[in-house]
Amino acid sequence: MKKQLFLRKRGTDMTKDYLLHRDTISRVFWEPYIITGYRKTNTSFWECVKYTCVMHNDVGNFWSHFIPVILWLIWLWRLSDSLDFSDPFWYPLVCIWIGGCSYGLCSSIAHALACKSLETRQIACMIDYQGITMYGIGGCVAYYFYERPLDNVLYQYKWTLIVVCVIICCLATLQCSLSRFFWERQRYLMRIGSYVLPDIVFFMPFYLRLLTCICTGEQCIVETIPYHFMMFSFTLLSVFFFVSKLPEKHFPGKFDYFFHSHQMFHISSATVTSLQFYTVPYDANIHRSMLTMDPYYIPDVYTTFIPFLIVTIVGFSIVVILSVFVMKGILQSNKIDQTKSQ
C-alpha cells in the first residue's frame, strides 16, 4: 500500500511516520466510513502531542473543540470585568461555563490520545463522556435559576429538580462508558440518548417560560428568543450528524479529513455552547429583579457548586473503576478485533 509521509522527526535516524489506511490497523481504531488518514497506533504520549500539529483524519476533531475552549476562557475573563462572580447570583453561570470548557477540553484530550493504545483510547473516551456530563449539570443548574418560569409549579421544588439532574448526569456517564464494551450495534443511539435526556431537562425551563410569554405576554425577553431557537436547531443538527454518519456514509473515503460527521458534530455542539454563553447571562441580567424576589430561589453554593462537585466526583469515580477493569483486560472493546500486521 502506498504510504504518505506526513511527519519527519528531527534527528540523525530521520525516523518516518505515515498516514495509514484502515486495513493496516486494528478494527478497534476504525471510525465508521473513514478509510484513510489514520495515525500509527501504540504511540508514546509525546507522539500523540505532535500528531495534533500534523494532518490526519482526527486533527480537525481535536482543534474544533480545543480552539473554542481557549476562546470561551478568554470570553469568561472579559466577562469578569462587568460581572461580579463572587456574587452568588452568578454561581450558576460559572457552573455552566466550567462545564462547557470541561467537555471541550476532555473531548480534545480524547481525540489527541485516541491512537496511543487501545486501553488509553477507551479511558480517554470515558473521560470525554464525563466532560459532557459536567456540562449537563452546569446547564441544568444555570437554566433552572435563570430561565425558569416564575409561576410554574414544577419549578417550585428546587431540590427535587437538582437531585434529578445529578442522578441523570451520573447515569449518563455510566451508560456511555459501558457502551464501549457492550451493545455494539446500539452504542451510538445509547450515547446520544444519554445526553438528549439531560438536554431536555435543562432546556425545559426556557420553553415553559416561552409558553408563559406566549399565553400571558409576561416574562418575555424577546431579544434572546431567536438565539434560543438557534440553539435548539444546532442541537438537533448535532444529533443528526452524530447518528447519521453523513456525509461519509454515502461517500466513503471522500470526507476522511474534513467535514465528516463527527467534525460537524463538534462544530454544531460548540456553536450551541457559544450561543448559550451569550444568552444565559443576558437573560439573567434582564430577568434578575424577578428571579431574586423570593430568597428561596437565590443561588448559593449548595445548589450550584455542590451538585456540580458531586457529579464530577461520582463521574470520575466511574471512569477510574472502569479504567481498572480495562487495564486488567476484564472489559474489552465491543468491536471485533481484526488486527493486521503493520
C-alpha positions, 0 to 999 in steps of 0.5 A: 500500500502506498504510504504518505509521509506526513511527519519527519522527526528531527534527528540523525535516524530521520525516523518516518511516520505515515498516514495509514489506511484502515486495513493496516490497523486494528478494527478497534481504531476504525471510525465508521466510513473513514478509510484513510488518514489514520495515525500509527497506533501504540504511540508514546504520549509525546507522539500523540502531542505532535500528531495534533500539529500534523494532518490526519483524519482526527486533527480537525476533531481535536482543534474544533473543540480545543480552539473554542475552549481557549476562546470561551476562557478568554470570553469568561475573563472579559466577562469578569470585568462587568460581572461580579462572580463572587456574587452568588447570583452568578454561581450558576453561570460559572457552573455552566461555563466550567462545564462547557470548557470541561467537555471541550477540553476532555473531548480534545484530550480524547481525540489527541490520545485516541491512537496511543493504545487501545486501553488509553483510547477507551479511558480517554473516551470515558473521560470525554463522556464525563466532560459532557456530563459536567456540562449537563449539570452546569446547564441544568443548574444555570437554566433552572435559576435563570430561565425558569418560569416564575409561576410554574409549579414544577419549578417550585421544588428546587431540590427535587429538580437538582437531585434529578439532574445529578442522578441523570448526569451520573447515569449518563456517564455510566451508560456511555462508558459501558457502551464501549464494551457492550451493545455494539450495534446500539452504542451510538443511539445509547450515547446520544440518548444519554445526553438528549435526556439531560438536554431536555431537562435543562432546556425545559425551563426556557420553553415553559417560560416561552409558553408563559410569554406566549399565553400571558405576554409576561416574562418575555425577553424577546431579544434572546428568543431567536438565539434560543431557537438557534440553539435548539436547531444546532442541537438537533443538527448535532444529533443528526450528524452524530447518528447519521454518519453523513456525509461519509456514509454515502461517500466513503473515503471522500470526507476522511479529513474534513467535514465528516460527521463527527467534525460537524458534530463538534462544530454544531455542539460548540456553536450551541455552547457559544450561543448559550454563553451569550444568552444565559447571562443576558437573560439573567441580567434582564430577568434578575429583579424577578428571579431574586424576589423570593430568597428561596430561589437565590443561588448559593453554593449548595445548589450550584457548586455542590451538585456540580462537585458531586457529579464530577466526583461520582463521574470520575469515580466511574471512569477510574473503576472502569479504567481498572477493569480495562487495564486488567483486560476484564472489559474489552472493546465491543468491536471485533478485533481484526488486527493486521500486521503493520 
